[in-house]
Each structure stands twice: as C-alpha cells, then as structure tokens.
Amino acid sequence: MARIKILHREEMTEEQRRVYDATVAGKRGRAPAPLMAWLASPVLADRAQKLGEFARYDTTFPPRLSELAILVVARYWTAQYEWTAHKAEALKAGWDLATIDEIANRRRPQFKNADERVVYDFSLTLNQTHAIPTELYQTAIDVLGERAVVELVGILGYYTLISMTLNTFEISPPDGKPAELAP
C-alpha cells in the first residue's frame, strides 16, 4: 500500500486532470506511478513528466543504453518498482537476463561494446561517488560525445528523482509483482 493516495481521475482537481490527461496523451500513453504521486503538486508533476518524456524517448541514446543507465540507478536506489518496470524494458531493448542479474547482484557485467562499458561505469560512478573522475569523463566524451554525456546526466538525475519518489511513497512494483532486489 502506497503512503500517498493514488487518485482516480474523477477524484482529481482540474489542474491535476490537466497534467494527467496531457501525460496520457503523450508518448507514454499512460500515467506512470511516479506521476501519480507527484500529482499532489501538479506543477511539479507537469514539469517532471515533460523531463521524463525527453529522458525516456527523445535523447540520442538507443534504448539499450538508456535502459542500462536506468537499471544502474534503480539498483543503486533499490527502487523495486523502477527495477521491475525497466527490467522488462531492458529485455525488450536486447539485454540478456544474465547481464541484468549481474546488475541486480551489484556485480559488473562483462560488456562487449565500449559505449555499454562507459554508460555503466559513468552511471555507477556518479551514483556512488557523486562525481566523475577526469579520465572517465574524457572516455565518455570520446566514446559517446558531449551531447550524449549531458543527456546521460539528465537520465541519471531524472531516474534518481523517480527512484526517490517511489521509495519515499512506498509504491510497490507494478501488477502485484514481487520485489526482486535484495536490500
């Protein structure tokens, strides 16, 4: 049971419905769980969902790389809902279950491609140390490019907000699925 009341559309204020409807009409086609919590502050919900739409659908990253970054954030925060939702997306994006399990168990997977290694290392390092060493930064610029590095920071920041929201309000994994991540 979530700590915050998840409103049905008919319970929402006009401002909440406007944000909800705009989200459903957007690229997601639905209102994700964090948005439902954010609706307690419709302005925050509106602005965050717009950032989220960009971070999820409009960056220069292919889904396999953005889903990798999202899984690293979800694992770092032990965000059960986010992990469950994005594990399924990572599988669709081409990640194998063995790699996903390595991330779940806090072990560094063996990556075939330099872009995968950089996204993983950058994501984990920024979460763990709150900084990026010069050598890793330069490698990320060389492999991904400056625009992609900026967008990666945006993805990591947005999914940190998601993870914090889901954990704070104790929003359980979707569709009644059990929590998968060990503390």
Secondary structure, DSSP 8 states (H G I E B T S, - for coil): --SS----GGGS-HHHHHHHHHHHHSSSSS--HHHHHHTTSHHHHHHHHHHHHIIIIISSS-HHHHHHHHHHHHHHHT-HHHHHHHHHHHHHTT--HHHHHHHHTT-----SSHHHHHHHHHHHHHHHHSS--HHHHHHHHHHH-HHHHHHHHHHHHHHHHHHHHHHHTT---GGG-------
